[in-house]
Amino acid sequence: MKIDRRQMLIQNVEALRKQDIKFDHLCLHLENLDSIAVAFSGGVDSTFLIALASVISEKVKAITVKSPYIATWEIDEATDLTKDLAVTHDILEVGIPSSIQYNPIDRCYLCKHEIFSTIKAKAATEGFEHVCDGSNFDDLGDYRPGMRALRELEVCSPLLDCEVTKAEIRKWSKYLKLETWDKPPYACLLTRIPYDTQIIQPDLTMIERSEFYLMTLGIKAIRVRKHENLARIEISADEFEKILNANLMAQVADKLKSFGFEHVTLDLAGYKMGSFNAQIASLQEEGHESK
């Protein structure tokens, strides 16, 4: 980040603290954390957190995990953002943990536990006392088994602790002129695959290439769910008009088939976060246990 832009961030933080009591409360909370290593994905929440921490705290670092089930463009964006924010950035490469090879319903718990154990170990070797993540207050209302792993590992969640909502994060990010303020939510590629399905690299590649291609068409919120050889495209209802064109739909179908899918469909119900979670009840009835 150029000096003038970083100075602008500092000035905006100071100005917002005077205007918004809740934002100031969050800043005071961060001031009590001597050194912070932020688990950084490059999304709305973690970008806001690392940007704010870089102003409030004396010792800050971003740590990003690179794995086969994280889209490569997300890693690239995270790298660019830390450069823009002038924040030290480490990338840790990991494989697919054996515990989640078959995408169990407690996948998020198992994955978070392993990933954050790795992040904590890295942070400890460099003298960082606190590892923080970007969980926010709205996350309490969703199915997020990974949050139990965060509690067990004593990972700090400043946004959650201060009851900061997603809407507030976007509003404050816009004020601070963070380019991620209106970035659509994006989750790991494992969420595109049904539970109890073996995870293999070719499937992840097909999904990533398909979603990236659809994004190049100007579609922001996108999921390509994989059902064996069928691609089920989910986009937000207000973006249907971008794709409901006979020529474009044929082009999309041909492109996704070139990536390896045999059939391509558009989900008329539109994009729904965590749509595979509907499987959980039936899997539990069959004898699975959610963690």
C-alpha positions, -999 to +999 in steps of 0.1 A: +000+000+000+013+034-008+019+057+021-009+081+013-034+052+010-023+037+043-025+070+059-061+073+046-070+040+062-056+052+095-075+085+093-107+067+083-104+044+113-099+073+136-128+092+122-151+061+124-142+055+160-155+090+168-188+084+149-197+048+159-196+036+195-198+000+185-169+003+160-149+020+188-158-009+211-143-033+186-112-013+183-108-012+221-112-050+221-084-054+195-062-030+215-062-056+243-046-082+220-009-076+220+000-096+189-024-109+163-021-136+136-053-134+114-065-165+096-069-147+063-091-160+034-094-127+015-131-126+022-152-097+035-148-105+072-111-114+074-101-085+051-119-061+074-103-077+105-068-077+092-071-041+079-084-029+113-059-049+132-031-035+111-040+000+124-049-009+160-023-035+169+015-032+169+022-068+158+000-082+130+004-110+104-020-126+079-018-164+075-036-180+045-040-217+040-036-230+005-052-264-001-067-284-030-102-273-020-095-236-019-099-219-053-065-207-066-080-173-075-089-168-038-053-173-028-042-148-055-067-123-043-056-127-006-020-122-016-029-090-035-049-077-006-021-081+019+003-063-004-023-035-007-026-033+031+011-036+037+006-066+060+031-094+064+015-125+048+024-162+051+008-190+030+007-225+044+002-253+019-017-283+032-033-314+015-067-329+021-068-343+056-075-380+057-103-374+081-124-356+055-115-377+024-151-388+021-167-354+029-184-364+063-211-342+077-187-330+104-162-321+077-160-284+088-152-294+124-125-318+114-110-295+088-111-264+111-094-283+139-066-295+117-061-262+098-062-240+128-039-263+148-014-257+119-020-219+119-016-218+157+017-237+156+030-214+129+019-183+148+035-195+181+069-201+164+069-164+154+058-151+188+022-143+180+001-147+212-034-146+195-048-163+165-080-146+153-106-155+127-133-135+110-164-153+124-191-127+129-223-125+150-245-137+121-226-170+120-244-182+152-276-185+131-261-209+106-250-246+106-213-241+113-198-271+131-163-257+125-170-231+152-167-258+179-131-265+167-123-228+171-136-228+207-116-259+215-084-244+201-091-211+218-090-191+186-101-155+191-132-142+171-132-105+178-161-097+154-182-124+171-172-114+206-183-078+199-215-090+182-206-074+149-230-084+121-222-090+084-241-058+075-220-038+099-188-053+085-198-044+049-209-008+060-176-002+079-155-018+051-171+006+026-163+036+049-127+024+052-126+021+014-118-017+014-126-031-020-141-062-005-170-044+011-195-058-015-177-090-023-201-120-025-196-148+001-175-177-010-169-210+007-144-239+002-150-262-028-160-291-006-193-274-001-202-281-037-200-319-032-226-340-014-218-353+020-204-389+022-188-386-013-151-392-019-131-360-026-108-363-056-088-336-072-104-338-107-138-330-092-124-299-074-108-287-106-140-291-126-159-271-100-133-243-097-129-239-134-167-238-139-173-212-112-144-190-124-158-192-160-192-181-148-177-152-129-161-140-160-196-136-174-203-111-147-222-133-123-211-125-088-228-150-064-222-184-080-221-221-069-217-251-091-229-281-071-216-315-084-240-344-084-219-373-100-216-361-136-242-334-134-234-297-127-262-278-108-256-241-112-269-218-084-270-181-090-289-153-071-324-147-084-316-111-094-288-123-117-310-148-137-314-124-165-277-125-171-278-162-180-314-168-193-304-164-229-306-194-253-273-187-269-255-180-236-270-211-219-258-233-248-223-217-245-223-223-207-233-259-212-206-265-238-180-249-216-188-269-185-190-301-205-155-293-217-144-292-181-157-328-176-194-326-167-219-346-188-250-327-179-255-290-169-286-276-152-297-243-137-313-245-103-345-224-106-346-219-068-315-198-071-284-196-049-288-208-014-259-208+011-251-243+023-278-260+001-262-295+008-270-291+045-305-304+037-288-338+036-278-337+072-312-348+087-315-378+064-279-388+070-283-386+108-314-409+104-292-434+087-269-436+117-244-407+111-237-384+139-231-347+134-204-330+154 
